[in-house]
């Protein structure tokens, strides 16, 4: 997988607007579904199955199997292989000791011992006999309870808790936690354990939608990362951004980083401001007069045009040609011209990316309203079943998907290198045709449909004309976008054919 590097600034201190992407900056498209949505019960069952399988395979307790799986990112096969290769080494590394770490006699109930934390005498409690046998270090129940409870309150790090003795690596597992802490502490520990199965598992990820409790199990090695959760959110399983087929994750990351950085704000400042002649602070002109005053503590007053001091400003000479002033203006003009060129180019692509982003959000909202409210009204008015009106929902589904694709094609277009003029020309032609097809579909689904919701709207042509038109537009738009996506995913290989002819347009 290619790794993007930040582009250096050019000699003018501006980001080079000839940023480009690799020919293979798009990932291949896979039409098959290689994932499944998991609910909480599904995750718990998978987790318990993995624990049981490893426990029986290597003949260890459930608690020991849990500790092993956590250290091997819930990869049972990897944990099993490591165990059979070097059981003693794995035990030592994880803290699964099969004998006391120090040579001591096993304590008996009622025996006085010294706590290794508070150094007070305490009476041995049979409840913690397993801990005494486990590593041989002695602690009173009060100190142990505080030690473990505090670790649970601190967060998921409690899953890797060790013996309080700083020289001991013995792990404190779930069985010991259940002996020591309150019901609330046990519940929190179990929740950390449950969440670790997803968060440390290479095959499973949480759905990034706010408040969604589902996770996605993904078949590693699949070519397509696009997944759709049961909450209706479509996202990229690899980078957790919204689905961005056919654009690769690296391009999305680069584009999103660019949108959130201050680089473009700085170039806008360069293009639309001047520096104070005294302190060099960038100043934007917000009013009509040319009398400028720098902010405190500078407070320098100067002329916006010639940058001369205002108290000695000669208004009759400000408009006269002077070599030194003219040269300074020319230098500033060159910098601002380049900055404006860069800013305008970025603004062109960002504006269209953002417009399709908001248009898609609106389409999703309209689709939801249609499904939950408007289709029922139409069913009653036209005396038709939900199945008969499904073509309308299908159209809105296609509109939302096409807006998403079109949105990310503008991120792609921004990174096409200048030298790839033919590829850029073909891409922009195909992109323009895609926009035309989508606008026809969107207009029909949004505006033409409105008349059938009006109280006095004529519904005679709903089946004979409107249905046929919307179904055809949905089909044509779907087919065009599928071919467009595949073409872009293949790097627009058509441009390599010598007989490719595309009408040249200036944009």
C-alpha positions in Angstrom: 0.0 0.0 0.0 1.4 3.4 -1.0 2.3 5.8 1.7 1.7 9.5 1.1 4.2 12.1 2.1 3.6 15.8 2.7 4.5 17.9 -0.2 7.2 20.4 0.3 6.7 24.2 -0.1 8.0 25.9 -3.2 10.4 28.8 -3.3 7.6 31.2 -2.6 6.6 29.6 0.7 3.4 28.2 -0.8 2.2 24.7 -1.1 2.9 23.5 -4.6 -0.4 23.2 -6.5 0.9 20.4 -8.6 0.1 17.8 -6.0 -0.6 14.6 -7.6 -1.6 11.0 -7.0 -0.4 7.7 -8.2 -2.0 6.0 -11.2 -3.2 3.2 -8.9 -4.7 5.6 -6.3 -8.0 3.7 -6.5 -8.8 0.3 -5.1 -10.4 -2.5 -7.0 -14.2 -3.0 -6.7 -15.6 -6.2 -5.2 -19.3 -6.7 -5.6 -19.5 -9.6 -3.0 -20.4 -9.2 0.6 -17.5 -10.2 2.9 -18.8 -9.0 6.2 -21.5 -9.5 8.7 -23.1 -7.2 11.3 -22.7 -8.4 14.9 -25.0 -7.5 17.8 -24.0 -7.8 21.5 -25.2 -11.4 21.9 -23.3 -12.4 18.7 -20.1 -10.9 20.0 -20.5 -12.5 23.4 -21.0 -15.9 21.7 -18.0 -15.5 19.5 -15.9 -14.5 22.4 -17.0 -17.4 24.6 -16.5 -19.8 21.7 -12.9 -18.6 21.3 -12.2 -18.9 25.0 -13.7 -22.4 25.3 -11.8 -23.6 22.2 -8.4 -22.4 23.4 -9.0 -23.6 26.9 -9.7 -27.2 25.7 -7.0 -27.1 23.1 -4.1 -26.4 25.5 -5.8 -27.7 28.7 -5.8 -24.5 30.8 -8.4 -22.8 32.9 -10.9 -20.4 31.4 -9.1 -17.5 33.1 -5.7 -18.5 31.7 -7.3 -18.8 28.2 -8.7 -15.3 28.5 -5.3 -13.8 29.5 -3.7 -15.6 26.6 -6.2 -14.4 24.1 -5.9 -10.8 25.3 -2.2 -10.8 24.8 -2.5 -12.2 21.3 -5.3 -9.8 20.2 -8.0 -12.5 20.5 -6.2 -14.6 17.8 -6.7 -18.1 19.1 -4.5 -19.8 16.5 -1.6 -17.5 17.2 -2.0 -18.0 21.0 -2.1 -21.8 20.5 0.9 -21.9 18.3 3.0 -19.8 20.7 1.9 -22.0 23.6 3.0 -25.2 21.9 6.3 -23.7 20.7 7.3 -22.4 24.2 4.9 -22.9 27.0 7.3 -21.8 29.7 8.2 -18.7 27.8 4.6 -17.8 27.2 3.7 -18.4 30.8 6.5 -16.1 32.0 5.7 -13.4 29.5 2.0 -13.3 30.3 2.2 -14.1 34.0 0.5 -17.5 34.1 2.6 -19.2 36.8 2.1 -22.8 37.5 4.0 -22.6 40.8 4.6 -19.9 43.4 7.1 -17.3 42.4 8.7 -17.4 45.9 9.4 -20.4 48.1 6.9 -20.2 50.9 4.7 -22.6 52.7 1.0 -22.5 51.8 -0.8 -20.3 54.3 -3.6 -21.7 56.4 -6.9 -20.1 57.6 -6.4 -18.1 60.7 -2.6 -17.7 60.3 -1.1 -14.2 60.9 0.7 -12.8 57.9 2.2 -9.4 57.0 0.6 -7.5 54.1 3.0 -6.6 51.4 1.2 -3.3 50.8 0.3 -1.8 54.2 2.8 -3.9 56.2 0.2 -4.6 58.9 -0.6 -8.0 60.4 -3.7 -9.7 59.0 -5.5 -13.0 59.5 -5.3 -15.2 56.4 -8.7 -15.6 54.7 -9.4 -18.8 52.7 -11.1 -16.7 50.0 -7.6 -15.7 48.8 -5.9 -19.0 49.2 -5.7 -19.2 45.4 -3.7 -16.0 45.3 -1.3 -17.1 48.0 -0.7 -20.3 46.1 -0.4 -18.5 42.8 2.7 -16.4 43.4 3.4 -16.7 47.1 3.1 -12.9 47.9 0.8 -12.0 50.9 -1.6 -9.1 51.0 -4.6 -8.3 53.2 -8.1 -8.4 51.6 -8.6 -4.7 52.2 -5.5 -3.7 50.3 -6.1 -6.1 47.5 -9.7 -4.9 47.1 -8.6 -1.3 46.9 -5.8 -2.2 44.5 -8.0 -4.1 42.0 -11.1 -1.7 42.4 -8.9 1.3 41.7 -7.5 -0.4 38.6 -11.0 -1.1 37.3 -12.1 2.5 37.9 -9.0 3.7 35.9 -10.1 1.9 32.8 -9.4 -1.2 30.6 -5.8 -1.4 31.7 -7.2 -3.5 34.6 -7.4 -6.4 32.1 -3.6 -6.7 32.3 -3.3 -6.2 36.1 -0.4 -7.8 37.8 0.5 -8.8 41.4 1.0 -5.7 43.6 4.6 -6.8 44.3 6.7 -4.8 41.9 9.1 -7.7 41.3 6.2 -10.1 40.4 4.6 -10.5 36.9 1.8 -12.8 38.0 -1.4 -11.8 36.3 -4.6 -11.1 38.2 -7.4 -12.8 36.2 -11.2 -12.6 36.2 -11.6 -15.4 38.8 -9.6 -13.4 41.4 -11.3 -10.1 40.4 -14.7 -11.8 41.1 -13.4 -12.6 44.6 -12.3 -9.1 45.4 -14.5 -6.4 44.0 -18.2 -5.3 44.3 -20.9 -6.3 41.9 -20.4 -2.9 40.1 -16.7 -3.6 39.8 -17.4 -7.1 38.3 -19.8 -5.6 35.8 -17.3 -3.0 34.7 -14.6 -5.6 34.4 -16.8 -7.8 32.2 -17.7 -4.8 30.0 -14.0 -4.0 29.5 -13.4 -7.6 28.6 -16.3 -7.6 26.2 -15.2 -4.5 24.5 -11.6 -5.7 24.2 -12.8 -8.5 22.0 -13.8 -6.0 19.4 -11.2 -3.3 19.9 -8.2 -5.6 19.9 -9.5 -8.0 17.3 -8.1 -7.5 13.8 -11.3 -9.0 12.2 -13.9 -6.9 14.1 -14.6 -3.2 14.4 -17.3 -1.1 16.0 -19.6 0.8 13.8 -18.5 4.5 14.0 -22.1 5.8 14.0 -22.9 7.7 17.2 -24.6 5.5 19.8 -24.5 2.5 17.5 -23.8 -0.7 19.5 -23.2 -3.0 16.5 -19.8 -4.2 15.2 -18.7 -5.5 11.8 -16.9 -8.7 11.3 -14.8 -8.5 8.2 -13.3 -11.2 6.1 -9.7 -10.3 5.9 -8.2 -10.3 2.4 -11.4 -9.1 0.7 -10.8 -6.4 -1.9 -13.7 -4.1 -1.0 -13.8 -2.3 2.3 -17.3 -1.0 1.9 -19.7 -2.2 4.6 -23.2 -1.2 5.8 -24.2 -1.5 9.4 -27.8 -2.4 10.4 -28.1 1.2 11.6 -27.9 2.1 7.9 -24.5 3.7 8.1 -22.2 2.8 5.2 -18.5 3.2 6.0 -15.1 2.0 5.0 -14.0 -0.9 7.3 -10.4 -0.1 6.8 -10.3 3.6 7.8 -13.7 4.0 9.5 -14.5 7.0 7.3 -17.7 7.1 5.3 -17.7 4.8 2.3 -15.5 6.4 -0.4 -15.5 3.8 -3.2 -13.6 4.0 -5.5 -11.2 6.4 -3.8 -8.5 4.7 -1.7 -8.1 5.4 2.0 -4.8 7.2 1.5 -6.5 9.8 -0.7 -9.4 10.3 1.7 -6.9 10.8 4.6 -4.9 13.2 2.6 -8.0 15.2 1.5 -9.6 15.3 5.0 -6.3 16.4 6.5 -6.0 19.1 3.9 -9.5 20.3 4.7 -8.8 20.6 8.4 -5.3 22.1 8.2 -4.4 25.7 8.4 -2.4 25.7 5.2 -5.2 27.0 3.1 -6.2 29.6 5.6 -2.6 30.8 5.5 -2.6 31.0 1.7 -5.9 32.9 1.9 -4.3 35.4 4.3 -1.3 35.8 2.0 -3.6 36.4 -1.0 -5.9 38.9 0.8 -3.8 40.7 3.3 -0.7 42.9 3.6 2.0 43.0 6.3 2.4 45.9 8.7 5.5 47.8 7.7 6.6 48.0 11.3 5.9 44.6 12.9 5.1 42.5 9.8 1.7 41.3 11.2 -0.7 40.2 8.4 -3.6 42.7 8.2 -6.9 42.4 6.3 -8.6 45.5 5.0 -12.2 45.5 6.3 -13.3 49.1 5.6 -13.2 51.6 2.8 -10.5 54.1 3.7 -6.8 53.6 3.2 -5.8 54.7 6.7 -4.7 51.5 8.5 -3.9 51.1 12.2 -2.1 47.9 13.3 -3.4 46.2 16.5 -1.8 46.9 19.9 0.9 47.0 21.0 2.2 48.0 17.6 -0.5 50.6 16.7 1.5 51.7 13.7 -0.5 53.8 11.2 0.2 53.5 7.5 -1.3 53.8 4.1 -2.8 50.6 2.6 -1.7 51.5 -0.9 1.9 52.6 -0.6 2.5 51.2 3.0 4.1 54.6 3.9 3.7 56.0 7.5 0.4 57.9 7.8 1.7 60.8 9.8 4.1 61.7 6.9 1.8 60.4 4.1 1.8 62.5 1.0 -1.6 61.9 -0.7 -0.5 63.8 -3.8 2.6 61.5 -4.2 0.9 58.2 -3.2 -0.3 57.7 -6.7 3.0 58.5 -8.3 5.4 56.0 -9.7 8.4 55.3 -7.4 10.8 52.6 -8.1 11.1 51.3 -4.6 7.4 51.2 -3.9 6.6 49.8 -7.3 9.2 47.0 -6.8 7.7 46.2 -3.4 4.2 46.1 -4.9 5.4 43.8 -7.7 7.0 41.3 -5.2 3.8 41.3 -3.1 1.7 40.9 -6.3 3.6 37.9 -7.4 3.2 36.1 -4.1 -0.5 37.0 -3.8 -1.1 35.9 -7.4 0.3 32.5 -6.8 -1.5 32.2 -3.5 -4.8 33.2 -5.1 -4.3 30.7 -7.9 -3.7 27.9 -5.4 -6.6 29.0 -3.2 -9.0 29.2 -6.2 -8.0 25.8 -7.4 -8.6 24.2 -4.0 -11.8 26.1 -3.5 -13.1 24.8 -6.8 -12.8 21.2 -5.8 -13.7 21.7 -2.1 -16.9 23.7 -3.0 -18.2 20.8 -5.2 -17.1 18.2 -2.7 -18.9 19.9 0.1 -22.0 20.6 -2.1 -22.4 16.9 -2.9 -21.7 16.1 0.8 -24.7 18.2 1.9 -26.8 17.1 -1.0 -26.3 13.5 0.1 -27.2 14.3 3.7 -30.4 15.9 2.4 -31.1 13.0 0.2 -30.8 10.6 3.1 -33.1 12.7 5.2 -35.7 12.8 2.3 -35.4 9.1 1.9 -36.1 8.6 5.6 -39.1 10.9 5.5 -40.3 9.1 2.4 -40.1 5.7 4.0 -41.6 6.7 7.4 -44.3 9.1 6.3 -44.8 10.1 2.6 -45.1 6.6 1.1 -48.0 5.8 3.4 -49.8 9.0 2.2 -49.2 8.0 -1.4 -50.4 4.4 -0.7 -53.7 5.8 0.6 -54.1 8.3 -2.2 -53.3 5.9 -5.0 -54.7 2.8 -3.3 -51.4 1.0 -4.0 -49.3 -1.4 -1.9 -45.8 -0.6 -0.5 -44.3 -3.1 -2.9 -45.8 -1.2 -5.8 -44.2 2.0 -4.6 -40.8 0.6 -3.8 -39.4 2.0 -7.0 -39.5 5.5 -5.4 -37.4 4.4 -2.4 -35.0 2.7 -4.8 -34.6 6.0 -6.7 -33.7 7.8 -3.5 -31.3 5.1 -2.5 -29.5 5.5 -5.8 -29.4 9.3 -5.5 -27.7 9.0 -2.1 -25.2 6.5 -3.4 -24.4 8.6 -6.5 -24.0 11.8 -4.4 -21.4 9.9 -2.3 -19.5 8.7 -5.4 -19.6 12.1 -7.0 -18.5 13.8 -3.8 -15.3 11.7 -3.7 -14.5 12.1 -7.4 -13.7 15.8 -6.6 -11.1 14.7 -4.1 -9.7 12.5 -6.9 -9.8 15.3 -9.4 -7.8 17.6 -7.2 -4.8 15.2 -7.1 -4.6 14.5 -10.8 -1.2 15.8 -11.9 -1.0 18.6 -14.4 1.1 16.5 -16.8 -1.7 13.9 -17.0 -3.8 16.3 -19.1 -5.5 13.6 -21.2 -6.5 11.6 -18.2 -7.8 14.7 -16.5 -9.7 15.7 -19.6 -11.4 12.2 -19.9 -12.1 12.2 -16.2 -13.8 15.6 -16.2 -15.8 14.6 -19.2 -17.1 11.4 -17.5 -17.6 13.3 -14.3 -19.7 15.9 -16.1 -21.9 13.3 -17.7 -22.4 11.6 -14.3 -23.5 14.9 -12.9 -26.0 15.4 -15.7 -27.5 11.9 -15.2 -27.7 12.3 -11.5 -29.4 15.7 -11.7 -32.1 14.3 -14.1 -32.8 11.6 -11.6 -32.7 13.9 -8.6 -35.0 16.4 -10.2 -37.6 13.7 -11.1 -37.6 12.1 -7.7 -37.7 15.4 -5.8 -39.7 17.9 -8.0 -41.9 15.8 -10.3 -43.0 13.6 -7.5 -44.3 16.6 -5.5 -47.4 17.0 -7.7 -48.7 13.6 -6.6 -48.7 14.6 -3.0 -50.8 17.7 -3.6 -54.5 17.5 -2.7 -55.6 18.4 -6.2 -52.7 16.8 -8.0 -53.6 14.7 -11.1 -52.6 11.1 -10.5 -53.8 9.7 -13.8 -50.3 9.5 -15.3 -48.6 8.1 -12.2 -48.3 4.6 -13.5 -48.2 5.2 -17.2 -45.7 8.1 -17.2 -44.1 8.9 -13.9 -43.3 5.3 -12.8 -41.8 4.5 -16.2 -39.7 7.7 -16.2 -38.3 7.3 -12.7 -37.5 3.6 -13.1 -35.7 4.2 -16.3 -33.7 7.2 -14.9 -32.8 5.1 -11.9 -31.6 2.2 -14.1 -29.7 4.5 -16.5 -28.0 6.4 -13.7 -27.1 3.3 -11.8 -25.5 1.7 -14.9 -23.6 4.9 -15.7 -22.2 5.3 -12.2 -21.2 1.7 -12.0 -19.3 2.0 -15.3 -17.8 5.3 -14.1 -16.6 3.9 -10.9 -15.1 0.8 -12.6 -13.4 3.0 -15.1 -11.9 5.2 -12.4 -10.9 2.2 -10.4 -9.0 0.9 -13.4 -7.1 4.2 -13.6 -9.0 5.4 -16.6 -7.0 3.0 -18.8 -8.9 4.3 -21.8 -6.6 7.2 -22.0 -3.8 4.9 -23.0 -5.6 3.9 -26.2 -4.4 5.8 -29.2 -7.8 6.1 -30.7 -9.4 7.8 -27.6 -11.0 11.0 -28.5 -12.5 13.4 -26.0 -13.9 16.8 -26.7 -11.6 19.4 -25.1 -13.1 21.7 -22.7 -11.7 24.4 -20.5 -12.7 24.3 -16.9 
